[in-house]
Amino acid sequence: MRVAVWGNSRAGLNFARRLEWAGHTIESLEDPSELDRFDALLLAVTARELEGAVGDVAKHVRPRQIVIHTSLLAGVEALDELETRGCLTIAAAPMGWESCAISTLDEVTDTVIGLLLTEIHMTPEHLPEEQRLERAARMYYAEMLWALHSRAALAAKIIDDFPSHVPDLDTGDIIDAYPAAVELGMARNYRDVARMVGEQERIEELELWAVRKEAPWQNNS
């Protein structure tokens, strides 16, 4: 299958790499008008970028074209505009290395993503919309801790190389999941870890956001 990738979120690019390892042809899409050359479109964007990405490609998709987005913070409903144009729309967000949160509209798209996930050795998990934000906050917190742990273990020479299972640290989604961290009573830990990861991985936007949230005059909710 020929797959176009629009965007550069880490979760999306990781998903694209796994499709490529499974034998699919992956190409970065430079111009949405070229979409007719592809069987599928992967929207590798964060939740805050998703509406804009849908608008970018909407006029160029065709009926029966597979469209997948990979942000855990949004369900398949975020692709409604493309679904009305006849696309087979799917939300498929990697959760770690082995599982993937999916959201589909019918049995056809459920079967399509099920087959793709089997090819890339991932297990599908149907995640209800109301659970997405909380699950995302917990997962992003775990991934940030994993990134810190891996760097520390490497520096201490406990391991010889950085693990191949690199976490998908997408700044926009990490920040947008923060309200759930507040509700879960883990706001301070979430901010502290985000600040350290931002500094360690040189993700300036994440580091500055966490520093601002830590300031005593800020509303941390």
Residue, then its C-alpha position, 0 to 999 in steps of 0.5 A: m500500500r502506498v501511504a502519504v504522510w502529512g505532518n511530523s508528529r513523533a507518534g505519527l512518524n513512528f507509526a509510519r516507520r512501522l508501516e514501512w518496516a511491514g513493507h508499505t511504501i511511505e512518502s512525505l506529502e509535500d503537496p496535498s494535490e498529489l494525494d490521488r497517487f496514494d492509497a492512504l493518508l497518515l495525518a502525523v499531527t497533534a490534536r491542536e493541529l488536526e483541524g488545520a490538517v484536515g482543512d489542508v487535505a479535504k479538497h484533495v482526498r477521494p472516496r474510499q481513500i484510507v485516512i488515519h490520524t495518530s493523536l491520542l487526544a482526538g477520536v475519529e470524529a475529528l475526521d468527520e469532514l473527510e468521512t463525508r467525502g467518502c474516506l475510510t477514516i480511522a483514529a489510531a494512536p500508539m500507546g507504547w510499543e505494543s498497543c494502539a488506541i483505535s476509534t472507527l465508525d463501522e466494521v469496514t474501517d475496524t477491519v482495515i485498522g485491525l489488519l494494519l495493526t496485525e502487520i506491524h505487531m500492535t494490538p488494537e484497543h477501543l478507547p471510549e472518548e470520555q477516557r481519552l484525556e485521562r489515558a493520555a495524561r497517564m501515558y505521556y507522564a509515563e513516557m516522559l519518565w521513561a525518557l528521563h530514566s533512559r538518559a540517566a541509565l545511559a549516563a551511569k553506564i547501566i546501559d550501553d545505548f539509548p533504547s530503540h523504543v523511543p517515546d513519542l514526545d509530542t509537545g502539543d499533546i503533552i501540554d493539552a493533556y495537562p488538565a487531566a493531570v490536574e484532575l488526577g492530582m498529579a499536576r506538580n509531578y507532571r509539570d516537573v517531569a515535563r520541565m526536565v524532559g524539555e531541558q534534557e531533550r532540548i524541547e524549548e516549548l515544553e520546558l518554557w510551558a512547564v516553567r510558566k506553570e510552576a511560577p507561584w503567580q500562575n493558575n496551575s489548573 
